Amino acid sequence: MKKLSLVVCLSFAAVSAGVSLPLPAQAQNIAVVNGKGVPKARLDALMTQVNKQAEAQGQQLPPDLDKRARDKLVLDEIFAQEAARRGLASSPDYKQQKEMARQSLLIQSLFADYQKKNPVTDAEISAEYDKFKSQSSGTEYRARHILVEKEDDAKALITQIKGGLKFEEAAKKNSKDPGSAENGGDLDWANAGSYVPEFSQAMVALKKGEITETPVKSQFGYHIIKLEETREAQFPPLAEVKPQIQQRLSQIKLSQFRDELKSKAKTDYKFSQ
């Protein structure tokens, strides 16, 4: 696994340093800078955020992250004190950025609170799974094809294939489809609706091992199609796709919550969407 970048890990420190926290007892400080304590609670909050991010991204934290985080927080305190000593806390630019940071933190808290109080239920996940499964039912086809620009070239290739030229070799050498040519024209498993109508109609009319007798014209050019196999549509078990469904439904709920707040707000502003 990749180690989480120190820059990413400690980017939270800038936010953490800007949040006013009660000063704990001396024993709860990680350091004292010019008589002002750097609270351990600040370090704990930072490390909690970093660990959550690393876990979500499947990344490994560097072994000395705790020491580096302490260094960064103490340096932040040194620099922040100097900025305050110079009166920068009263500058218009600082006040504007502080307000934007305040809003950003509040918005994050709002959305996190909504998701916590409105979790995706197992019943909702099962219903969504059943909907996707029903849409994916039917027959799947595994086909190969060769795509060329001219009909005469397609006809010539059909003659050569019937004469003994392997379809896969003909595809690798002649097909203009970069996505499948290197694999001998293999299009993997897909339902008929995945293809343009002309291609789909010609493919489903074939029997296993057959190729189209005449070139099939589409918006992309001329196709020679070979049907390899058919099967009933495969769908992964619920346990395998549950996390993705849960994440998708959670995002949908959050989006609906955002739209609801937007529609209820009284404003003279006209949104672009």
Stockholm file with secondary structure:
# STOCKHOLM 1.0

chainA/1-273         MKKLSLVVCLSFAAVSAGVSLPLPAQAQNIAVVNGKGVPKARLDALMTQVNKQAEAQGQQLPPDLDKRARDKLVLDEIFAQEAARRGLASSPDYKQQKEMARQSLLIQSLFADYQKKNPVTDAEISAEYDKFKSQSSGTEYRARHILVEKEDDAKALITQIKGGLKFEEAAKKNSKDPGSAENGGDLDWANAGSYVPEFSQAMVALKKGEITETPVKSQFGYHIIKLEETREAQFPPLAEVKPQIQQRLSQIKLSQFRDELKSKAKTDYKFSQ
#=GR chainA/1-273 SS CCBCCHHHHHTHHHHHHHSCCCCCCGGGEEEEETTEEEEHHHHHHHHHHHHHHHHHHTCBCCTTHHHHHHHHHHHHHHHHHHHHHTTGGGSHHHHHHHHHHHHHHHHHHHHHHHHHHSCCCHHHHHHHHHHHHHHTCSEEEEEEEEEESCHHHHHHHHHHHHTTCCHHHHHHHHCCCTTTGGGTTEEEEEEGGGSCHHHHHHHHTCCTTCBCSSCEEETTEEEEEEEEEEEECCCCCHHHHHHHHHHHHHHHHHHHHHHHHHHHCCCSCCCCC
#=GC SS_cons         CCBCCHHHHHTHHHHHHHSCCCCCCGGGEEEEETTEEEEHHHHHHHHHHHHHHHHHHTCBCCTTHHHHHHHHHHHHHHHHHHHHHTTGGGSHHHHHHHHHHHHHHHHHHHHHHHHHHSCCCHHHHHHHHHHHHHHTCSEEEEEEEEEESCHHHHHHHHHHHHTTCCHHHHHHHHCCCTTTGGGTTEEEEEEGGGSCHHHHHHHHTCCTTCBCSSCEEETTEEEEEEEEEEEECCCCCHHHHHHHHHHHHHHHHHHHHHHHHHHHCCCSCCCCC
//
